[in-house]
Amino acid sequence: MTLKIEKADRIARVTLDRPPVNALTLQLYGEIADLFESTREWHDVNCIVLGAAGTRAFCAGLDLNEFLAATVEEDPKRAAIIRRCFSAIRHAAVPVIAAVNGPALGAGCVIASLCDMRIASETATFGLPEINVGRCGGGAHIGRLIPQGMLRRMFFTGQPITAAEAYRVGLVEEVVPAAELGATVDHLAKVIAQKAPLGLRLGKQALNEVEFMPVEDGYAREQQYSTRLMATEDAREATRAVVEKRKPVFVGR
């Protein structure tokens, strides 16, 4: 299997496992889309960690051998599958943390950007090398996170940036030594996993929806989500737990 999943303690760990560099075929794009679309039914999961097997790469982007065999006539169908994959990650039902252990290039960089948070190893790099292989990169997605000047530099040169530079420009939230990546990601996932299930799900929907709205319109929409959350048992339990200085017990209602 090129995509592995383990669930425990309300955390799902999804692992790309296609040696040597986790390059993406159309089949793998489809498998990723299927998996992340199914998160709507993962009522036992509050957080997802997306990582990669091996140490050579997080994801080196599209499989060039498959790309060489593709035709222009087939490309719209390919593009639709890829868009579906990317959309499924961004709209996963619960927060997603990318654990970037090595190079995240092309579509691999885009996949990391679509997660809610990114923690990178010091050995990670990020790049949009599509111009080197006759394609355009994922500028629409990466541009959500970094300044246009840096985006265009990555896009037009095809040169990767280091994890430290990715942190400086806002592409990742934290950079840690390679040996500490797993523990750092696990700690963050466990903190998130303890939160109210409906709060996480409605909050994720709200943040995705208001991201590109005018500020006042976006806040009004966010308040509507807050009102929906207020009507749940878990919201009342959260408030009581704070007042009573105890750990909340959530039931998902």
C-alpha positions as CSV (number, residue, x, y, z in Angstrom):
1,M,0.0,0.0,0.0
2,T,1.2,3.5,-0.8
3,L,-1.0,5.2,1.8
4,K,-1.1,3.9,5.4
5,I,-3.4,4.9,8.2
6,E,-3.4,4.3,11.9
7,K,-5.9,5.6,14.4
8,A,-5.4,5.8,18.2
9,D,-6.4,8.2,20.9
10,R,-8.5,10.3,18.5
11,I,-5.5,10.9,16.3
12,A,-5.2,9.5,12.7
13,R,-1.7,9.1,11.4
14,V,-1.7,9.1,7.6
15,T,1.6,8.1,6.0
16,L,2.8,8.4,2.3
17,D,4.8,5.3,1.6
18,R,5.8,5.0,-2.0
19,P,9.6,4.6,-2.1
20,P,12.0,6.0,-2.8
21,V,10.7,9.6,-2.7
22,N,6.9,9.3,-2.4
23,A,6.3,10.6,-5.9
24,L,2.6,11.0,-6.8
25,T,0.8,8.9,-9.4
26,L,-2.7,9.5,-10.5
27,Q,-3.7,6.4,-8.4
28,L,-2.1,7.8,-5.3
29,Y,-3.8,11.2,-5.9
30,G,-7.1,9.4,-6.0
31,E,-6.3,7.4,-2.9
32,I,-5.5,10.5,-1.0
33,A,-8.7,12.2,-2.2
34,D,-10.8,9.2,-1.1
35,L,-9.2,9.0,2.3
36,F,-9.5,12.7,3.2
37,E,-13.1,12.9,1.8
38,S,-13.9,10.0,4.1
39,T,-12.9,12.0,7.2
40,R,-16.4,13.3,7.4
41,E,-17.3,9.9,8.8
42,W,-14.3,9.6,11.2
43,H,-16.2,10.4,14.3
44,D,-13.4,8.8,16.4
45,V,-10.8,11.3,15.1
46,N,-10.1,14.9,16.2
47,C,-6.8,15.4,14.5
48,I,-4.8,14.1,11.5
49,V,-1.1,13.9,11.1
50,L,0.1,13.6,7.5
51,G,3.7,12.3,7.2
52,A,5.9,10.3,5.0
53,A,7.8,7.0,5.3
54,G,11.5,6.9,4.9
55,T,14.0,9.7,5.2
56,R,14.7,10.8,1.6
57,A,11.6,13.0,1.0
58,F,8.3,14.0,2.3
59,C,7.0,14.1,-1.2
60,A,8.9,14.8,-4.4
61,G,5.8,15.8,-6.4
62,L,4.4,14.1,-9.4
63,D,5.9,10.9,-10.8
64,L,7.9,12.0,-13.8
65,N,7.8,8.6,-15.5
66,E,4.0,8.7,-15.5
67,F,4.0,12.3,-16.6
68,L,6.2,11.5,-19.6
69,A,3.6,9.0,-20.8
70,A,0.7,11.4,-20.5
71,T,-0.8,13.3,-23.4
72,V,-2.2,16.8,-23.7
73,E,-5.6,15.3,-24.4
74,E,-5.5,13.4,-21.1
75,D,-4.4,16.4,-19.1
76,P,-7.8,17.9,-18.2
77,K,-8.8,14.6,-16.6
78,R,-5.5,14.4,-14.7
79,A,-5.9,18.0,-13.5
80,A,-9.4,17.3,-12.2
81,I,-8.1,14.3,-10.1
82,I,-5.3,16.4,-8.7
83,R,-7.7,19.3,-7.8
84,R,-9.9,16.8,-6.1
85,C,-7.0,15.5,-4.0
86,F,-5.9,19.0,-3.0
87,S,-9.5,20.1,-2.1
88,A,-10.0,17.0,0.0
89,I,-7.0,17.7,2.1
90,R,-7.9,21.4,2.6
91,H,-11.5,20.5,3.5
92,A,-10.7,17.5,5.8
93,A,-13.2,17.4,8.6
94,V,-10.7,18.0,11.3
95,P,-7.3,19.8,11.7
96,V,-4.4,18.3,9.7
97,I,-0.8,18.7,10.7
98,A,1.9,18.1,8.1
99,A,5.0,16.4,9.5
100,V,7.6,17.4,6.8
101,N,10.6,15.1,7.2
102,G,12.5,16.0,4.0
103,P,12.1,17.7,0.6
104,A,8.5,18.8,-0.2
105,L,8.6,19.6,-3.9
106,G,6.0,20.6,-6.4
107,A,2.7,18.9,-5.5
108,G,4.4,17.7,-2.3
109,C,4.9,21.4,-1.3
110,V,1.3,22.1,-2.2
111,I,0.1,19.1,-0.1
112,A,2.0,20.4,2.9
113,S,0.5,23.9,2.4
114,L,-3.0,22.6,2.3
115,C,-2.7,21.2,5.9
116,D,-3.7,23.4,8.7
117,M,-0.3,23.5,10.3
118,R,3.2,22.5,9.2
119,I,6.1,21.4,11.3
120,A,9.3,20.7,9.5
121,S,12.6,18.9,10.2
122,E,15.7,21.0,9.8
123,T,16.5,18.7,6.8
124,A,13.3,19.6,5.0
125,T,13.3,21.8,1.9
126,F,10.4,23.3,-0.1
127,G,10.3,24.0,-3.8
128,L,8.2,24.5,-6.9
129,P,10.4,22.9,-9.6
130,E,7.6,22.5,-12.2
131,I,9.2,25.1,-14.5
132,N,12.2,22.7,-14.9
133,V,9.9,19.9,-16.2
134,G,7.6,22.0,-18.4
135,R,4.7,22.6,-16.1
136,C,3.3,25.4,-13.9
137,G,3.4,25.0,-10.1
138,G,0.9,25.3,-7.3
139,G,1.1,29.1,-7.0
140,A,-2.5,29.6,-6.0
141,H,-2.1,27.4,-3.0
142,I,1.4,28.4,-1.9
143,G,0.5,32.1,-2.3
144,R,-2.0,31.7,0.5
145,L,0.9,31.5,2.9
146,I,3.9,33.4,1.6
147,P,4.6,36.8,0.1
148,Q,4.2,37.1,-3.6
149,G,7.9,37.9,-4.2
150,M,9.1,34.7,-2.5
151,L,6.4,32.7,-4.3
152,R,7.5,34.1,-7.7
153,R,11.1,33.5,-6.9
154,M,10.4,29.8,-6.1
155,F,8.1,29.5,-9.1
156,F,10.4,31.1,-11.8
157,T,13.8,29.7,-10.5
158,G,12.6,26.2,-9.6
159,Q,15.0,26.4,-6.7
160,P,14.0,25.0,-3.3
161,I,14.3,26.9,0.0
162,T,15.5,25.6,3.3
163,A,13.3,24.8,6.3
164,A,14.7,27.9,8.0
165,E,13.8,30.1,5.1
166,A,10.3,28.5,4.9
167,Y,9.8,29.4,8.6
168,R,11.0,33.0,8.0
169,V,8.5,33.5,5.2
170,G,5.6,31.8,7.0
171,L,5.4,28.6,5.0
172,V,5.9,26.5,8.2
173,E,5.1,27.2,11.8
174,E,8.0,25.4,13.4
175,V,11.3,23.8,12.5
176,V,12.9,21.2,14.7
177,P,15.9,18.8,14.6
178,A,15.1,15.7,12.6
179,A,15.2,13.5,15.7
180,E,12.6,15.6,17.4
181,L,10.1,15.9,14.6
182,G,7.9,12.9,15.6
183,A,7.7,13.9,19.3
184,T,7.0,17.6,18.4
185,V,4.2,16.7,16.0
186,D,2.7,14.1,18.5
187,H,2.6,16.7,21.2
188,L,0.7,19.2,19.1
189,A,-1.7,16.5,17.8
190,K,-2.5,15.3,21.4
191,V,-3.3,18.9,22.5
192,I,-5.7,19.3,19.6
193,A,-7.2,15.8,20.0
194,Q,-8.4,16.7,23.5
195,K,-10.6,19.5,22.3
196,A,-14.4,19.2,21.6
197,P,-15.0,17.2,18.4
198,L,-17.8,19.5,17.2
199,G,-15.8,22.6,18.1
200,L,-12.9,21.4,15.9
201,R,-15.2,20.4,13.0
202,L,-17.2,23.6,13.0
203,G,-14.2,25.7,13.6
204,K,-12.4,24.1,10.6
205,Q,-15.4,24.8,8.4
206,A,-15.6,28.4,9.6
207,L,-11.9,29.1,9.1
208,N,-12.0,27.7,5.6
209,E,-15.1,29.6,4.7
210,V,-14.0,33.0,6.0
211,E,-10.4,32.9,4.8
212,F,-11.0,34.9,1.6
213,M,-14.0,36.9,2.8
214,P,-13.9,40.6,3.7
215,V,-13.0,40.9,7.4
216,E,-16.4,42.1,8.7
217,D,-18.4,39.7,6.6
218,G,-16.1,36.9,7.6
219,Y,-16.4,37.6,11.3
220,A,-20.2,37.7,11.0
221,R,-20.1,34.3,9.3
222,E,-17.8,33.0,12.1
223,Q,-20.3,34.2,14.7
224,Q,-23.0,32.1,13.0
225,Y,-20.8,29.1,13.4
226,S,-20.2,30.1,17.1
227,T,-24.0,30.2,17.6
228,R,-24.4,26.7,16.2
229,L,-21.6,25.5,18.5
230,M,-23.2,27.2,21.5
231,A,-26.3,25.0,21.1
232,T,-24.3,21.7,21.6
233,E,-23.9,19.7,24.8
234,D,-20.1,19.9,24.4
235,A,-20.1,23.7,24.4
236,R,-22.0,23.8,27.7
237,E,-19.7,21.1,29.1
238,A,-16.6,23.1,28.1
239,T,-17.9,26.2,29.9
240,R,-18.8,24.2,33.0
241,A,-15.4,22.5,33.1
242,V,-13.6,25.9,33.0
243,V,-15.8,27.3,35.8
244,E,-15.4,24.1,37.9
245,K,-11.7,23.9,37.2
246,R,-11.8,20.3,35.8
247,K,-11.1,18.4,32.6
248,P,-14.1,18.4,30.3
249,V,-15.8,15.2,29.2
250,F,-17.0,15.6,25.6
251,V,-19.7,13.4,24.0
252,G,-19.7,14.7,20.5
253,R,-23.1,16.3,20.7
